[in-house]
């Protein structure tokens, strides 16, 4: 999940507890990704949408 965010242009800003907080130039919100082994499907979809990616784009970036 973190790798896909970084390849989509998001930069790690800080780590807060068990969450990685990313920022991206030109985007007015942060992206907070939990550092958990498993994430529920709804949370995964929301994070992918917040990154500005489609599911297919996310899967391609996550495999790299």
SEVEX-395560 format. One line per field, with one value per residue (C-alpha): residue number from 1; residue in one letter; x, y, z. Coordinates in steps of 0.1 Angstrom, whole numbers, plus 5000, padded with zeros to 4 digits. Each point is the difference from the previous one (the first is absolute). Last residue first. Layout:
! SEVEX-395560
seq: NUM | ...
type: A | ...
c1: X | ...
c2: Y | ...
c3: Z | ...
END
This chain:
! SEVEX-395560
seq: 64 | 63 | 62 | 61 | 60 | 59 | 58 | 57 | 56 | 55 | 54 | 53 | 52 | 51 | 50 | 49 | 48 | 47 | 46 | 45 | 44 | 43 | 42 | 41 | 40 | 39 | 38 | 37 | 36 | 35 | 34 | 33 | 32 | 31 | 30 | 29 | 28 | 27 | 26 | 25 | 24 | 23 | 22 | 21 | 20 | 19 | 18 | 17 | 16 | 15 | 14 | 13 | 12 | 11 | 10 | 9 | 8 | 7 | 6 | 5 | 4 | 3 | 2 | 1
type: X | X | X | X | X | X | X | X | X | X | X | X | X | X | X | X | X | X | X | X | X | X | X | X | X | X | X | X | X | X | X | X | X | X | X | X | X | X | X | X | X | X | X | X | X | X | X | X | X | X | X | X | X | X | X | X | X | X | X | X | X | X | X | X
c1: 5063 | 4970 | 4983 | 5002 | 4982 | 4974 | 4994 | 4995 | 4975 | 4981 | 4999 | 5023 | 4995 | 5017 | 4967 | 4983 | 5027 | 4996 | 4962 | 5002 | 5024 | 4978 | 4969 | 5019 | 5012 | 5037 | 5023 | 5035 | 4996 | 5021 | 4971 | 5002 | 4991 | 4999 | 5000 | 4976 | 5004 | 5017 | 5023 | 5032 | 4993 | 5001 | 5003 | 4992 | 5011 | 4979 | 5010 | 5007 | 5005 | 5026 | 5008 | 5000 | 5005 | 4997 | 4971 | 5009 | 4980 | 5032 | 5001 | 4963 | 5005 | 5030 | 4981 | 4972
c2: 4969 | 4979 | 5028 | 5024 | 4976 | 4992 | 5037 | 5008 | 4971 | 5013 | 5035 | 5026 | 5034 | 4991 | 5007 | 4974 | 4974 | 5008 | 4998 | 4966 | 4986 | 5012 | 4983 | 4968 | 4997 | 5003 | 4972 | 5001 | 5034 | 5032 | 5023 | 5024 | 5037 | 5021 | 5037 | 5025 | 5031 | 4984 | 5023 | 4984 | 4966 | 4991 | 4967 | 4989 | 4965 | 4986 | 4977 | 5028 | 5031 | 4996 | 5032 | 5017 | 4970 | 5014 | 4992 | 5001 | 4969 | 4979 | 5009 | 4991 | 4967 | 4992 | 5008 | 4976
c3: 4912 | 5010 | 5020 | 4970 | 4977 | 5027 | 5006 | 4963 | 4998 | 5030 | 4986 | 5015 | 5015 | 5033 | 5018 | 4977 | 5009 | 5037 | 4998 | 4982 | 5025 | 5029 | 4985 | 4994 | 5036 | 5006 | 5010 | 5014 | 5015 | 4995 | 4995 | 4971 | 5005 | 4969 | 5006 | 4984 | 4979 | 4970 | 4979 | 5013 | 5016 | 5037 | 5017 | 5036 | 5010 | 5028 | 5029 | 5024 | 4979 | 4973 | 4981 | 4966 | 4977 | 4964 | 4976 | 4963 | 4988 | 5004 | 5037 | 5005 | 4982 | 5022 | 5032 | 4991
END
